[in-house]
């Protein structure tokens, strides 16, 4: 197996893992910014409000969209395991 094929397979796994993480991370960032803006406008000094809301939103996103977000990563992993014998050094 050539190094370029292995590199391509690893790149595919990393790309799919990044796509799985981007949606919840973006949602948590936007929620944190919105709550921070609200706290600055109202001078509310509650420390746990942004963290609890971020945890709730990320959990909700993963529950609702977790299957569709993780499907490409599972498919790539399944493909790698099905062709694992090709990646030998001989």
N, C-alpha and C positions, 0 to 999 in steps of 0.2 A: 504494500500500500504506500502510495507516495505521500510525502509530507503535506503537499498542497491539499490532498483529499481530506486528510485528518484535520488540517487547519480549517478547511471549509466546514467540516462537521462541527468542530468546536465553536466556530463563529456562529453557526446556526443556533446552537444551544444557548450561547450567550445572548444573542439577539432576541430569542424567544423569552428568555428569563427577564431581560430588560423590559420587554413589552408587558410582561405580567406585573412588573413592579411600577411601571410608569403611571398607570391610571390611579391606583390608590394613593401614590405619592403626590400626584398633582392635586387630587381632591383634598388631601390633608393640608397641603400648602395653601390652597385657596380658602379652606375653612379657617385655618389658623390666621391668615391675613385678615379675613372678614371679621372674625371675633376680636382680633387685636385692634382693628379699626373701631369696632363697637366699644371695646373697653376704653380706648383712648378718648372717644367722644363722650362717654358717660362717666368717666373716671372710676370705673368699676375695677377693683384691685383683686379680683378672684383669680387665684393661680391655677386652680384645677379645671376651670371652665374650658379653656382651649384644648387641654389634653383629653378631657373626657369626650368632648365633641369630635375631636379627630379620631379617637378610638372608635366611637360609634359610627362615624361616616365610613372609615376604612373597613370596619367589620361588615357594615351593610353592603358596601360595594363588593367585598369578597364573597358574601353570601349570595347576592343576586347575580353577579357577573363572574364569579370565580371559575365556573365551568368553562365558559367561553374564553376567558382570559388565559386559562391554563391549557386549553386544548392543543394549541400549536406546540407548546413545550412537551406535552405528553406524546404527541405524534412524532416529534423529532427524537425524543428519547427512545420510543419504541422502534423507530427506524434504525437508530444506532445499535440497539441491542440485537435487532434482527440481522444486522450485517456486521456484528462484532468480530466474527471469525475472519473477515477480510482485513482487519486492522492489524493482523499479526506481522511480525518483523520478518517472516520468511517468505 
